[in-house]
Amino acid sequence: MEGNNEKKTLVLHIGTHKTGTTALQAMLILNQQVLARQGIVVPNTGRIHETEEYDTPGHHALAWEIAKPPPYELVARAIEELAAAAARTAVVSSEEFHPLHHRIEIMSALRAEFADAGYRTVVVLYLRAQARYAESIFQQNVRDHRNPSFAAFIEEILANGRIDFERTRFEFEYSRMLEALSLSFGAENIVVRPYLPDRGPEHLHQDFLRVVGMLHGSLAMDFTMTVANESYTLRKLLQALHRNLRGGTAIDDGDTLALARELVPHFDERMLDHRFLLLQYAETLAFLQRFAPDNAVVAGRSGAHIPFQSPGDLPPPEHPIWAESAIHRALFERASEAWKR
């Protein structure tokens, strides 16, 4: 990866979902002026105006617009903003782009829009181990009022290597996503990085800024970092499930605890504030074995080594995490049955 001095570069960060994107986008907005002084523009066009005090840090509206038929008025406004900034490098970020990867015609149209404005588009995406990725996508489904059976959800992913919702696609055989993106943007314009959540958000931010710096030519790494926890706790997952199944009504913490203690009489309330765990050991092992060969293909093509490649990378079956995950799963399934009546 070398700096590009012949043509302007647009770094299109597309997630994927649940790879620290919200915190990364917040960091970019927080450091807009710092980046601008170095010739890198992060546009405001495409951010969602949610309240008087808050616009989303991600450029989600751009992704939503290109999913519809043209004209692309918002994309045109974003290009006008980039032109006014006269910066050599631009950064656009939204995880809403990546579920559109298989729609070659619209992703190619987006690349063409930026190319007409003089920008070479370089796609940057982060990939995480598929088992935890599946849990995170399921979390999002519950939050967004989709409520498939968790067992059916993972069965479909293991069988097909992907899961589709309406016109979006979540790909778990990552090589297929890279092939589709290469058709739209060119294989030489795809940068793949592994998502390593155990290293914390600052590692992700520094890694992304290094990629931007290499494409830009140089970048002083003096930035204010942000932290955001994007994973639900068990409590938050159950609250989202209740809102989903009971028409948006909230559940009292006491009722949640009572339900848990019907299942496990000595249930420790502190477990409700642990990150939710639904996959069991055998299921997690099945994910590893199903996708490790494809991850090796991705590593060979991109140099990105996704964690959890062999059974030895998992905690052993007797590890306490699996006993806790069994409780989480049983409680989630008990709540699903109780609240959908």
N, C-alpha and C positions, 0 to 999 in steps of 0.2 A: 504494500500500500504506500503510495508516494503522494506528496503534495501535488496538486494540479494547478499550474500557473497559467495554462493556456485558456482555460474556460472557467466560468463560475461554477461552483459546486453547491448543490442542494442536498443536504443530508436528510434523508427521509427515515426517521426512526419509527418503526411500526410495531414496537412491543417485542415479543408477543404479550398477550394478556398475562397478568399475574407474574410479571418479571420486574417488579419495582418501578413500573412506568409512572405512576402518579407522583412518587417522590422525585423521580428524575425530571419530570416535566416541571414540577414546582421549583426545583433547583435551577432549571434553565430560565424560568421567568424571574426568579429572584435575582439572577445574575445577568439579566438582559443588558444592562448598561455596561457591565464589565466586559461582556462578550462583544458588544457593539464597538467599544473602544479598540478592540483587536480585529475589527473588520468582519465580525460574524453577527448576523442578524437573526433574531428569533421573532417572527412576526406575531402581532396580536390578532390579525384576521384569522378566523377559524376557531377561536376559543368561544366557548358557550357562556353567554351572560346569564348566570343563574339567579343572582340576587344583586341588589345595589352595591353590595360589598364584595361580591365574589364572581370572578370569571374562571372557568376551568383552565388549568394550566396547559392541558393538551388541546391539540387542534382537531377536535373530534368532528366539528361541523364540516370540515373539508372532506373527511372520509364519508360522512353521511351524504354529502352532496354528490360525490362521484358515483355513489351507488345508485343514483337516479339518472334518468336521461338528461343530456345536456339541454340548454347551455349551463356551463359551470361558472356562474356569476361570482361565487365566493372565491373560487380558485383565481379568477381574474383579478379580484380585489387583493388577494394575497400577493399576486405577482406585482401589482402596482405598488404595494407596500415595500416589497423587496427592491423594486427599481428605485423608489424614492430614497431608500437607505444606501444605495450604491455600494453594497457590501459584496465582497468576493465570495463569501460563503454564507449560506442560510441553513437553518435547522428547523425542520417541521417534525412534530412528534405527535403521534396518536396510535394507540393500540387498536383503534377501530379500523385501521387500514389492513391489518394482517388477516382478518377473516374474509377479506375480498381477494386474497392472493390468487385464487383459482379463476377469477373472472378476468382473463387475459385482456379482453377488449377494453375494459375500463381502466385497468392499471396501465396499459400501454397508452391510453388517451391521456392519463395524468402525466406520464413521462413526457409525452409529446407537448403538452401545455407548458411544462417547465423548460423543455428543450427550445421551444419557440421563443422563450424569454432569455435564452442564452445559458441555461443551467444544465449541467450534467447531473443527473440524479443518482445518488448512491444510497442504496437501501441498507440500513443497519437494523439487525434484529437479534434479540437475545432468546436463547432456547434453554428450557429447564428440563430436568428429569421428568419423564412422562407420568409417573404415578402421582406425584404431588401436583403436577400440572392438571391432571384429571380432577383431583379433589378441588382445586381452585376454580376450575371452570364450572364444576357442579355448584360450588358456593355462589358463583355469579348467577347461575340458573335459578337457584332458590331466591336470591335477592330480586331477580327480574321477573318473579312470579311464574317461572316455569317449574314444574315439579315432577320430573320423571323419577321413576324408581332408581335409587342409586345402583342397585344390582344390575338393572337393565341398562343403565347408563354406561357402566364400565364394561358390561358384556358387549355392547355395540362397539365401543372403542377397540377392545381387544380383537373383535371379529373383523372390523373394517379398517382399523388404523386411523379413523377419523370419526367426527360426529358433526352432523349438519343441523342448523336451525334456520328455517326460512331460506334466505339467500346468502347466508354466511356459513363458513366452514371452519371448523377447528381441526387442524391436521396434527396427527400424532406421529405419523411417519414423516419426519421432518424433511427427508430428501425430496419428497413429492412437492412440498411447499417451496423448497429452493428451486426445483426445476421449473415450477410455474412462474416464480418471480424472475427467474433468468430469462424466460420467454418475453417478459414485459420490459425488463430493465437491462438485460445482458448479464451473463454470469460474472463478468469482471466488475460489475457494479453492485455486487451483493457482499456485504460484510456480516459474518456470523460470529457471535460471541456466546460463550456459555454463561448462563445465569447461575450464580453461586450465592444463594441466600444466606448461607452460614457466615459469609464474610461481611455481611451488613451492607446497608445502602451506600455508605461512603465509597466502598470498593467499586460498586456499580457506577457511581457518578464519575469517579476518577477514570475508570476503564472507558466509559463513553467519551469523556473529554479527551482522552488520549487518541481515540479514533478520530474525533473531530479535528484535533490538532494535527494529526498526520495528513488528513485530507486537506486541511487549510494551509499547511506548511509549517506552522508553529503556533503554540498557544501557551501563555503563561498560566500556570495551574493555581492561581490564587482566587479561590471561589468560596462563597458561603454555601455550606451543605445543608440539606434538609433531611428529616427523617419522617417516614410515614409507614405505619403498620397496615399493610393491605390484606393480611390474612385475618379471617374471622376467628374469634374464640368460639368455643362450643356454645356459650351463652348467646352470642350474636347470631350464630347459625340457627339456633332454636327460635330466637326472636323473629328472624326473617321467615322461617318456616311457618310460624304462627300467623304472621301478617299475610303470608301467601294463602294459607288454607282457610283463614277466618276473616277474609274480606278487609284486611288492613288493620284489624284490631291488635293492640299490643297485649303482651302477656306479662303478668306480674312476676317478678323474680321469685317470690314465694311459691307461686304455682309451678314454676319451672323446677324449683328444688323439690317440691312435693312429688312431682312426676318422676324425677330421678330417684327419689328414695322409695317409691313404689317398686322400682326395678332393682335397685341396690340399696338395701336398708341403711347401710352405713356410708352412703355416698358422701364424699368429701366435697363440700361446696366450692372449694378452691379449684376443683377440676373444671368448673364451668368457665373459668377464665384462662384455661389452657387453649392453645391453638387446636382447633377441631381436627380429629383424626378418624376417618371413616374406613380407609383401606386396611384390610387385615394382612397378616404376613403372607399368606398364600397368594392373595390378590396382587400384592406389591411385587412378589417374586414373578408372578405371571406377566406383569407389565415389563419388568426388567428383561425377562427372557424374550418377550414378544418384540421389543423395540431395540434391544442392544445391537442386533445386526445392522439395522438401519442407522443407528447412531454412529456405528463404525464407518459407514458410507459417508455420513455427514462430516465426520472427523477427517476422513481422507480427502474430501473435496475442499473443506473450508479451514481445517486446522482447529476447529472448535470441538473440544472434548466434553461431552455432556456427562455429568456425574452419574454414578450408579450403573456400572457396566457389567458387574459380575455378582453372583450371590454373596460373595464375601464382603461386598460393599454395604450390605444391609445389616441392621442389628439382628442378632440371632433370634430364633423363635422364642427363646425363654426371656428375652429382654423385657423389662417392665412396660416399654412403650406399646407392646402388642396387647398386653392385658388392658391398658388404658384405652387403646383404640377399640377393643371389643366392647367396652362399656359405652364409649361414644356412639358406636354403630348401633348398639341395641337401644340406646336412649333415643337416637334419631328415628329409628324405625318405629319404636313405641309411640313417639310423638306424632309421626306421620299418620299412623292408624287412628290415634285418639282424636286428632284435630280435624281430620277430613270428614268426620261424621256430621 
